Amino acid sequence: MMDRGEFPHLTDSQFESVRKMVGIFGGDALRSLAAATPTEQVERIEAFDTYERGLIAHVQGLQALVAEVKSAQPKPLRLKVNPYEGKEEEDLHFWVREVELAMDAALISTKRLRVAFALSNLRGRVKPWAYTRKATSPGCLGSAVSTA
């Protein structure tokens, strides 16, 4: 048990650091500190505080780095697929293909890949229209996508 009276020369902040030290290192740290001179006690506490501040700064730097990396990663594309209910007008093969496309789309994470995926899945009259539009209006369908 720590007694504030054993360390009357310490500030409240320094005594709080002693509590932290005991919490981390156990009772041996308290006994060692109590056996030291007041000057040595303050030096040890200041060394501990310096180490703790450095550790906190390091962790905060890592947290900022992780947050930066996370924000740089775009969210994957998600397509909604209605559940197959087995109705007469539903085509099971078509529904399975729709599920496969949705699963493939979940792996797409950049705008360029999303546009390429969308263009590759166009059919009928829309496909030539989209490629013509892309060729005549750069940037309208994602300028980074190559049509070649």
N, CA and C atoms as an extended XYZ file, in Angstrom:
444
Properties=species:S:1:pos:R:3:atomname:S:1:resname:S:1:resid:I:1 pbc="F F F"
N         0.849       -1.184        0.000 N   MET     1
C         0.000        0.000        0.000 CA  MET     1
C         0.887        1.236        0.000 C   MET     1
N         0.562        2.180       -0.850 N   MET     2
C         1.358        3.404       -0.952 CA  MET     2
C         0.827        4.453        0.011 C   MET     2
N         1.745        5.108        0.652 N   ASP     3
C         1.381        6.169        1.588 CA  ASP     3
C         1.999        7.466        1.087 C   ASP     3
N         1.155        8.449        0.882 N   ARG     4
C         1.622        9.748        0.383 CA  ARG     4
C         2.648       10.355        1.347 C   ARG     4
N         2.533       10.030        2.615 N   GLY     5
C         3.447       10.552        3.628 CA  GLY     5
C         4.884       10.095        3.445 C   GLY     5
N         5.099        8.959        2.739 N   GLU     6
C         6.464        8.473        2.492 CA  GLU     6
C         7.206        9.357        1.492 C   GLU     6
N         6.453       10.126        0.722 N   PHE     7
C         7.053       10.943       -0.333 CA  PHE     7
C         6.546       12.392       -0.242 C   PHE     7
N         6.757       13.062        0.898 N   PRO     8
C         6.200       14.411        1.070 CA  PRO     8
C         6.824       15.449        0.133 C   PRO     8
N         8.007       15.194       -0.359 N   HIS     9
C         8.718       16.137       -1.222 CA  HIS     9
C         8.266       16.070       -2.682 C   HIS     9
N         7.462       15.064       -3.038 N   LEU    10
C         7.018       14.911       -4.423 CA  LEU    10
C         5.774       15.750       -4.688 C   LEU    10
N         5.675       16.255       -5.904 N   THR    11
C         4.454       16.961       -6.314 CA  THR    11
C         3.367       15.917       -6.542 C   THR    11
N         2.127       16.367       -6.656 N   ASP    12
C         1.025       15.431       -6.920 CA  ASP    12
C         1.258       14.684       -8.235 C   ASP    12
N         1.754       15.383       -9.231 N   SER    13
C         2.034       14.770      -10.525 CA  SER    13
C         3.113       13.690      -10.397 C   SER    13
N         4.153       13.979       -9.643 N   GLN    14
C         5.225       12.997       -9.440 CA  GLN    14
C         4.708       11.797       -8.659 C   GLN    14
N         3.862       12.047       -7.657 N   PHE    15
C         3.320       10.935       -6.874 CA  PHE    15
C         2.419       10.060       -7.755 C   PHE    15
N         1.692       10.679       -8.675 N   GLU    16
C         0.859        9.914       -9.610 CA  GLU    16
C         1.747        9.033      -10.489 C   GLU    16
N         2.909        9.535      -10.855 N   SER    17
C         3.857        8.731      -11.634 CA  SER    17
C         4.357        7.543      -10.822 C   SER    17
N         4.550        7.740       -9.508 N   VAL    18
C         4.952        6.625       -8.636 CA  VAL    18
C         3.864        5.556       -8.659 C   VAL    18
N         2.605        5.979       -8.615 N   ARG    19
C         1.482        5.010       -8.679 CA  ARG    19
C         1.555        4.204       -9.985 C   ARG    19
N         1.805        4.899      -11.085 N   LYS    20
C         1.911        4.211      -12.380 CA  LYS    20
C         3.069        3.219      -12.368 C   LYS    20
N         4.205        3.646      -11.829 N   MET    21
C         5.384        2.773      -11.784 CA  MET    21
C         5.086        1.515      -10.984 C   MET    21
N         4.440        1.677       -9.845 N   VAL    22
C         4.106        0.520       -9.003 CA  VAL    22
C         3.116       -0.383       -9.732 C   VAL    22
N         2.163        0.230      -10.450 N   GLY    23
C         1.195       -0.559      -11.216 CA  GLY    23
C         1.857       -1.385      -12.307 C   GLY    23
N         2.903       -0.840      -12.892 N   ILE    24
C         3.598       -1.532      -13.981 CA  ILE    24
C         4.654       -2.501      -13.457 C   ILE    24
N         5.486       -2.020      -12.537 N   PHE    25
C         6.647       -2.800      -12.090 CA  PHE    25
C         6.428       -3.547      -10.778 C   PHE    25
N         5.356       -3.247      -10.064 N   GLY    26
C         5.067       -3.959       -8.821 CA  GLY    26
C         5.696       -3.317       -7.590 C   GLY    26
N         5.538       -3.993       -6.459 N   GLY    27
C         5.991       -3.490       -5.165 CA  GLY    27
C         7.487       -3.297       -5.055 C   GLY    27
N         8.270       -4.067       -5.808 N   ASP    28
C         9.731       -3.903       -5.764 CA  ASP    28
C        10.132       -2.494       -6.191 C   ASP    28
N         9.424       -1.942       -7.153 N   ALA    29
C         9.731       -0.584       -7.611 CA  ALA    29
C         9.487        0.415       -6.490 C   ALA    29
N         8.407        0.200       -5.727 N   LEU    30
C         8.097        1.104       -4.613 CA  LEU    30
C         9.163        1.009       -3.529 C   LEU    30
N         9.557       -0.218       -3.196 N   ARG    31
C        10.583       -0.397       -2.163 CA  ARG    31
C        11.910        0.214       -2.602 C   ARG    31
N        12.265        0.016       -3.852 N   SER    32
C        13.511        0.572       -4.372 CA  SER    32
C        13.467        2.101       -4.358 C   SER    32
N        12.327        2.638       -4.742 N   LEU    33
C        12.178        4.091       -4.767 CA  LEU    33
C        12.210        4.671       -3.350 C   LEU    33
N        11.556        3.996       -2.414 N   ALA    34
C        11.517        4.475       -1.023 CA  ALA    34
C        12.913        4.466       -0.402 C   ALA    34
N        13.767        3.538       -0.835 N   ALA    35
C        15.122        3.436       -0.283 CA  ALA    35
C        16.070        4.480       -0.875 C   ALA    35
N        15.669        5.110       -1.972 N   ALA    36
C        16.533        6.096       -2.639 CA  ALA    36
C        16.421        7.458       -1.947 C   ALA    36
N        17.384        8.308       -2.213 N   THR    37
C        17.342        9.673       -1.666 CA  THR    37
C        16.263       10.461       -2.412 C   THR    37
N        15.749       11.546       -1.841 N   PRO    38
C        14.741       12.350       -2.535 CA  PRO    38
C        15.189       12.805       -3.926 C   PRO    38
N        16.443       13.162       -4.085 N   THR    39
C        16.951       13.588       -5.394 CA  THR    39
C        16.916       12.431       -6.390 C   THR    39
N        17.342       11.236       -5.945 N   GLU    40
C        17.311       10.049       -6.815 CA  GLU    40
C        15.872        9.685       -7.177 C   GLU    40
N        14.964        9.831       -6.216 N   GLN    41
C        13.555        9.535       -6.483 CA  GLN    41
C        13.037       10.420       -7.616 C   GLN    41
N        13.300       11.716       -7.498 N   VAL    42
C        12.832       12.657       -8.524 CA  VAL    42
C        13.470       12.331       -9.875 C   VAL    42
N        14.750       11.986       -9.897 N   GLU    43
C        15.427       11.632      -11.153 CA  GLU    43
C        14.784       10.404      -11.795 C   GLU    43
N        14.504        9.385      -10.983 N   ARG    44
C        13.879        8.159      -11.512 CA  ARG    44
C        12.474        8.449      -12.037 C   ARG    44
N        11.735        9.255      -11.288 N   ILE    45
C        10.372        9.593      -11.713 CA  ILE    45
C        10.411       10.387      -13.018 C   ILE    45
N        11.328       11.336      -13.114 N   GLU    46
C        11.451       12.123      -14.345 CA  GLU    46
C        11.869       11.245      -15.522 C   GLU    46
N        12.746       10.286      -15.283 N   ALA    47
C        13.151        9.356      -16.345 CA  ALA    47
C        11.953        8.515      -16.793 C   ALA    47
N        11.163        8.056      -15.824 N   PHE    48
C         9.959        7.279      -16.138 CA  PHE    48
C         8.983        8.131      -16.947 C   PHE    48
N         8.756        9.374      -16.507 N   ASP    49
C         7.834       10.270      -17.215 CA  ASP    49
C         8.305       10.544      -18.643 C   ASP    49
N         9.595       10.739      -18.817 N   THR    50
C        10.154       10.977      -20.154 CA  THR    50
C         9.929        9.756      -21.041 C   THR    50
N        10.180        8.573      -20.492 N   TYR    51
C         9.961        7.333      -21.238 CA  TYR    51
C         8.482        7.195      -21.601 C   TYR    51
N         7.604        7.460      -20.639 N   GLU    52
C         6.165        7.330      -20.868 CA  GLU    52
C         5.698        8.300      -21.959 C   GLU    52
N         6.150        9.542      -21.899 N   ARG    53
C         5.768       10.524      -22.925 CA  ARG    53
C         6.261       10.089      -24.309 C   ARG    53
N         7.475        9.573      -24.369 N   GLY    54
C         8.008        9.082      -25.638 CA  GLY    54
C         7.205        7.915      -26.177 C   GLY    54
N         6.824        7.027      -25.288 N   LEU    55
C         6.022        5.867      -25.687 CA  LEU    55
C         4.650        6.308      -26.190 C   LEU    55
N         4.032        7.236      -25.480 N   ILE    56
C         2.724        7.748      -25.900 CA  ILE    56
C         2.837        8.425      -27.264 C   ILE    56
N         3.865        9.236      -27.462 N   ALA    57
C         4.062        9.910      -28.751 CA  ALA    57
C         4.260        8.887      -29.870 C   ALA    57
N         5.010        7.840      -29.580 N   HIS    58
C         5.244        6.785      -30.575 CA  HIS    58
C         3.928        6.103      -30.958 C   HIS    58
N         3.133        5.743      -29.964 N   VAL    59
C         1.850        5.075      -30.219 CA  VAL    59
C         0.915        6.006      -30.992 C   VAL    59
N         0.870        7.278      -30.620 N   GLN    60
C         0.020        8.225      -31.340 CA  GLN    60
C         0.471        8.367      -32.789 C   GLN    60
N         1.774        8.350      -33.007 N   GLY    61
C         2.289        8.399      -34.375 CA  GLY    61
C         1.865        7.184      -35.176 C   GLY    61
N         1.913        6.018      -34.547 N   LEU    62
C         1.474        4.794      -35.224 CA  LEU    62
C        -0.019        4.842      -35.510 C   LEU    62
N        -0.807        5.352      -34.557 N   GLN    63
C        -2.248        5.458      -34.764 CA  GLN    63
C        -2.551        6.378      -35.939 C   GLN    63
N        -1.833        7.495      -36.025 N   ALA    64
C        -2.038        8.427      -37.137 CA  ALA    64
C        -1.672        7.767      -38.461 C   ALA    64
N        -0.595        6.999      -38.470 N   LEU    65
C        -0.165        6.308      -39.681 CA  LEU    65
C        -1.209        5.281      -40.115 C   LEU    65
N        -1.719        4.514      -39.166 N   VAL    66
C        -2.744        3.509      -39.477 CA  VAL    66
C        -4.003        4.194      -39.994 C   VAL    66
N        -4.406        5.296      -39.363 N   ALA    67
C        -5.591        6.025      -39.809 CA  ALA    67
C        -5.398        6.547      -41.228 C   ALA    67
N        -4.194        7.019      -41.541 N   GLU    68
C        -3.891        7.533      -42.877 CA  GLU    68
C        -3.970        6.413      -43.909 C   GLU    68
N        -3.411        5.267      -43.579 N   VAL    69
C        -3.436        4.126      -44.500 CA  VAL    69
C        -4.870        3.650      -44.695 C   VAL    69
N        -5.636        3.592      -43.615 N   LYS    70
C        -7.030        3.152      -43.715 CA  LYS    70
C        -7.841        4.094      -44.590 C   LYS    70
N        -7.666        5.412      -44.409 N   SER    71
C        -8.455        6.364      -45.186 CA  SER    71
C        -8.044        6.355      -46.656 C   SER    71
N        -6.827        5.940      -46.962 N   ALA    72
C        -6.357        5.899      -48.344 CA  ALA    72
C        -6.923        4.706      -49.102 C   ALA    72
N        -7.405        3.723      -48.381 N   GLN    73
C        -7.951        2.537      -49.031 CA  GLN    73
C        -9.432        2.754      -49.329 C   GLN    73
N        -9.812        2.764      -50.606 N   PRO    74
C       -11.223        2.959      -50.931 CA  PRO    74
C       -12.050        1.759      -50.512 C   PRO    74
N       -13.310        2.030      -50.282 N   LYS    75
C       -14.216        0.947      -49.901 CA  LYS    75
C       -14.488        0.081      -51.124 C   LYS    75
N       -14.638       -1.216      -50.926 N   PRO    76
C       -14.917       -2.091      -52.063 CA  PRO    76
C       -16.319       -1.837      -52.612 C   PRO    76
N       -16.490       -2.120      -53.886 N   LEU    77
C       -17.778       -1.987      -54.541 CA  LEU    77
C       -18.696       -3.099      -54.054 C   LEU    77
N       -19.909       -2.740      -53.703 N   ARG    78
C       -20.875       -3.747      -53.249 CA  ARG    78
C       -22.116       -3.666      -54.132 C   ARG    78
N       -22.498       -4.790      -54.691 N   LEU    79
C       -23.703       -4.866      -55.505 CA  LEU    79
C       -24.768       -5.636      -54.746 C   LEU    79
N       -25.995       -5.161      -54.840 N   LYS    80
C       -27.099       -5.823      -54.145 CA  LYS    80
C       -27.697       -6.874      -55.079 C   LYS    80
N       -27.876       -8.053      -54.558 N   VAL    81
C       -28.510       -9.129      -55.310 CA  VAL    81
C       -29.747       -9.555      -54.532 C   VAL    81
N       -30.883       -9.501      -55.205 N   ASN    82
C       -32.118       -9.934      -54.548 CA  ASN    82
C       -32.084      -11.443      -54.333 C   ASN    82
N       -32.706      -11.923      -53.261 N   PRO    83
C       -32.696      -13.369      -53.010 CA  PRO    83
C       -33.488      -14.131      -54.082 C   PRO    83
N       -33.025      -15.317      -54.373 N   TYR    84
C       -33.718      -16.180      -55.333 CA  TYR    84
C       -34.899      -16.820      -54.617 C   TYR    84
N       -36.092      -16.638      -55.196 N   GLU    85
C       -37.301      -17.151      -54.538 CA  GLU    85
C       -37.910      -18.337      -55.270 C   GLU    85
N       -37.362      -18.697      -56.413 N   GLY    86
C       -37.859      -19.855      -57.143 CA  GLY    86
C       -39.127      -19.595      -57.935 C   GLY    86
N       -39.465      -18.346      -58.170 N   LYS    87
C       -40.666      -18.015      -58.939 CA  LYS    87
C       -40.463      -18.399      -60.396 C   LYS    87
N       -41.571      -18.613      -61.081 N   GLU    88
C       -41.529      -19.080      -62.457 CA  GLU    88
C       -40.758      -18.133      -63.382 C   GLU    88
N       -40.907      -16.823      -63.160 N   GLU    89
C       -40.244      -15.857      -64.043 CA  GLU    89
C       -38.759      -15.675      -63.719 C   GLU    89
N       -38.279      -16.259      -62.624 N   GLU    90
C       -36.867      -16.137      -62.247 CA  GLU    90
C       -36.038      -17.225      -62.921 C   GLU    90
N       -34.872      -16.842      -63.383 N   ASP    91
C       -33.952      -17.779      -64.015 CA  ASP    91
C       -32.810      -18.052      -63.032 C   ASP    91
N       -32.690      -19.288      -62.572 N   LEU    92
C       -31.677      -19.641      -61.579 CA  LEU    92
C       -30.269      -19.392      -62.119 C   LEU    92
N       -30.033      -19.742      -63.374 N   HIS    93
C       -28.712      -19.526      -63.971 CA  HIS    93
C       -28.355      -18.033      -63.961 C   HIS    93
N       -29.324      -17.191      -64.342 N   PHE    94
C       -29.102      -15.744      -64.349 CA  PHE    94
C       -28.820      -15.245      -62.931 C   PHE    94
N       -29.557      -15.748      -61.947 N   TRP    95
C       -29.370      -15.322      -60.552 CA  TRP    95
C       -27.983      -15.730      -60.039 C   TRP    95
N       -27.538      -16.956      -60.360 N   VAL    96
C       -26.209      -17.414      -59.944 CA  VAL    96
C       -25.139      -16.515      -60.563 C   VAL    96
N       -25.313      -16.155      -61.827 N   ARG    97
C       -24.350      -15.261      -62.492 CA  ARG    97
C       -24.324      -13.892      -61.805 C   ARG    97
N       -25.499      -13.405      -61.409 N   GLU    98
C       -25.598      -12.121      -60.709 CA  GLU    98
C       -24.844      -12.176      -59.375 C   GLU    98
N       -24.973      -13.295      -58.658 N   VAL    99
C       -24.256      -13.474      -57.387 CA  VAL    99
C       -22.748      -13.506      -57.639 C   VAL    99
N       -22.318      -14.218      -58.673 N   GLU   100
C       -20.890      -14.277      -59.003 CA  GLU   100
C       -20.343      -12.889      -59.324 C   GLU   100
N       -21.096      -12.112      -60.090 N   LEU   101
C       -20.668      -10.748      -60.416 CA  LEU   101
C       -20.557       -9.892      -59.160 C   LEU   101
N       -21.509      -10.037      -58.261 N   ALA   102
C       -21.472       -9.264      -57.013 CA  ALA   102
C       -20.252       -9.645      -56.183 C   ALA   102
N       -19.927      -10.936      -56.169 N   MET   103
C       -18.748      -11.383      -55.419 CA  MET   103
C       -17.473      -10.839      -56.067 C   MET   103
N       -17.400      -10.865      -57.387 N   ASP   104
C       -16.240      -10.303      -58.086 CA  ASP   104
C       -16.130       -8.802      -57.823 C   ASP   104
N       -17.266       -8.128      -57.838 N   ALA   105
C       -17.275       -6.676      -57.634 CA  ALA   105
C       -16.769       -6.302      -56.250 C   ALA   105
N       -16.973       -7.165      -55.277 N   ALA   106
C       -16.517       -6.872      -53.912 CA  ALA   106
C       -14.995       -6.760      -53.850 C   ALA   106
N       -14.297       -7.337      -54.825 N   LEU   107
C       -12.837       -7.269      -54.859 CA  LEU   107
C       -12.335       -5.992      -55.529 C   LEU   107
N       -13.244       -5.240      -56.136 N   ILE   108
C       -12.869       -4.022      -56.857 CA  ILE   108
C       -12.825       -2.865      -55.872 C   ILE   108
N       -11.675       -2.192      -55.807 N   SER   109
C       -11.535       -1.151      -54.789 CA  SER   109
C       -11.122        0.215      -55.335 C   SER   109
N       -10.841        0.327      -56.620 N   THR   110
C       -10.452        1.637      -57.150 CA  THR   110
C       -11.465        2.090      -58.195 C   THR   110
N       -11.540        3.392      -58.414 N   LYS   111
C       -12.480        3.930      -59.406 CA  LYS   111
C       -12.170        3.382      -60.792 C   LYS   111
N       -10.899        3.293      -61.098 N   ARG   112
C       -10.489        2.802      -62.418 CA  ARG   112
C       -11.013        1.382      -62.650 C   ARG   112
N       -10.847        0.525      -61.654 N   LEU   113
C       -11.322       -0.853      -61.789 CA  LEU   113
C       -12.843       -0.918      -61.827 C   LEU   113
N       -13.508       -0.038      -61.097 N   ARG   114
C       -14.976       -0.023      -61.112 CA  ARG   114
C       -15.496        0.329      -62.500 C   ARG   114
N       -14.879        1.331      -63.124 N   VAL   115
C       -15.302        1.724      -64.468 CA  VAL   115
C       -15.016        0.593      -65.453 C   VAL   115
N       -13.840       -0.004      -65.361 N   ALA   116
C       -13.497       -1.117      -66.255 CA  ALA   116
C       -14.473       -2.277      -66.066 C   ALA   116
N       -14.818       -2.575      -64.825 N   PHE   117
C       -15.771       -3.650      -64.537 CA  PHE   117
C       -17.128       -3.324      -65.154 C   PHE   117
N       -17.590       -2.098      -64.956 N   ALA   118
C       -18.891       -1.699      -65.501 CA  ALA   118
C       -18.889       -1.784      -67.024 C   ALA   118
N       -17.833       -1.259      -67.656 N   LEU   119
C       -17.757       -1.306      -69.116 CA  LEU   119
C       -17.716       -2.740      -69.633 C   LEU   119
N       -17.017       -3.604      -68.940 N   SER   120
C       -16.890       -4.991      -69.407 CA  SER   120
C       -18.197       -5.763      -69.294 C   SER   120
N       -19.120       -5.262      -68.505 N   ASN   121
C       -20.387       -5.965      -68.320 CA  ASN   121
C       -21.540       -5.330      -69.088 C   ASN   121
N       -21.237       -4.365      -69.946 N   LEU   122
C       -22.288       -3.760      -70.767 CA  LEU   122
C       -22.625       -4.684      -71.931 C   LEU   122
N       -23.877       -4.650      -72.358 N   ARG   123
C       -24.342       -5.487      -73.472 CA  ARG   123
C       -25.225       -4.647      -74.395 C   ARG   123
N       -25.455       -5.156      -75.573 N   GLY   124
C       -26.388       -4.529      -76.506 CA  GLY   124
C       -25.909       -3.179      -76.994 C   GLY   124
N       -26.877       -2.269      -77.249 N   ARG   125
C       -26.571       -0.950      -77.815 CA  ARG   125
C       -25.822       -0.053      -76.840 C   ARG   125
N       -25.905       -0.349      -75.567 N   VAL   126
C       -25.259        0.490      -74.558 CA  VAL   126
C       -23.738        0.397      -74.658 C   VAL   126
N       -23.216       -0.783      -75.002 N   LYS   127
C       -21.760       -0.967      -75.023 CA  LYS   127
C       -21.084       -0.043      -76.038 C   LYS   127
N       -21.496       -0.036      -77.324 N   PRO   128
C       -20.833        0.887      -78.254 CA  PRO   128
C       -21.056        2.358      -77.869 C   PRO   128
N       -22.238        2.664      -77.332 N   TRP   129
C       -22.503        4.041      -76.894 CA  TRP   129
C       -21.499        4.453      -75.814 C   TRP   129
N       -21.282        3.586      -74.814 N   ALA   130
C       -20.386        3.917      -73.700 CA  ALA   130
C       -18.948        4.106      -74.183 C   ALA   130
N       -18.476        3.210      -75.056 N   TYR   131
C       -17.101        3.336      -75.547 CA  TYR   131
C       -16.941        4.571      -76.440 C   TYR   131
N       -17.971        4.889      -77.250 N   THR   132
C       -17.933        6.100      -78.072 CA  THR   132
C       -17.935        7.332      -77.180 C   THR   132
N       -18.772        7.314      -76.180 N   ARG   133
C       -18.857        8.442      -75.237 CA  ARG   133
C       -17.518        8.635      -74.531 C   ARG   133
N       -16.908        7.552      -74.133 N   LYS   134
C       -15.621        7.631      -73.438 CA  LYS   134
C       -14.548        8.208      -74.357 C   LYS   134
N       -14.572        7.794      -75.632 N   ALA   135
C       -13.567        8.269      -76.586 CA  ALA   135
C       -13.758        9.747      -76.931 C   ALA   135
N       -15.013       10.198      -76.991 N   THR   136
C       -15.276       11.586      -77.399 CA  THR   136
C       -15.338       12.561      -76.234 C   THR   136
N       -15.533       12.062      -75.031 N   SER   137
C       -15.614       12.926      -73.837 CA  SER   137
C       -14.689       12.386      -72.759 C   SER   137
N       -13.386       12.666      -72.878 N   PRO   138
C       -12.434       12.140      -71.889 CA  PRO   138
C       -12.837       12.524      -70.460 C   PRO   138
N       -12.760       11.553      -69.589 N   GLY   139
C       -13.077       11.801      -68.180 CA  GLY   139
C       -14.508       11.489      -67.804 C   GLY   139
N       -15.391       11.343      -68.794 N   CYS   140
C       -16.794       11.125      -68.438 CA  CYS   140
C       -17.031        9.751      -67.823 C   CYS   140
N       -16.212        8.784      -68.153 N   LEU   141
C       -16.368        7.442      -67.583 CA  LEU   141
C       -15.127        7.005      -66.820 C   LEU   141
N       -14.388        7.938      -66.318 N   GLY   142
C       -13.164        7.590      -65.587 CA  GLY   142
C       -11.970        7.700      -66.503 C   GLY   142
N       -11.263        8.793      -66.424 N   SER   143
C       -10.177        9.070      -67.363 CA  SER   143
C        -9.025        8.088      -67.276 C   SER   143
N        -8.899        7.357      -66.175 N   ALA   144
C        -7.753        6.468      -66.008 CA  ALA   144
C        -7.947        5.128      -66.702 C   ALA   144
N        -9.159        4.854      -67.202 N   VAL   145
C        -9.425        3.543      -67.793 CA  VAL   145
C        -9.051        3.554      -69.257 C   VAL   145
N        -8.278        2.561      -69.648 N   SER   146
C        -7.881        2.441      -71.046 CA  SER   146
C        -8.887        1.559      -71.756 C   SER   146
N        -9.272        1.925      -72.962 N   THR   147
C       -10.256        1.144      -73.708 CA  THR   147
C        -9.596        0.104      -74.580 C   THR   147
N        -8.294        0.064      -74.587 N   ALA   148
C        -7.584       -0.889      -75.444 CA  ALA   148
C        -7.572       -2.259      -74.839 C   ALA   148
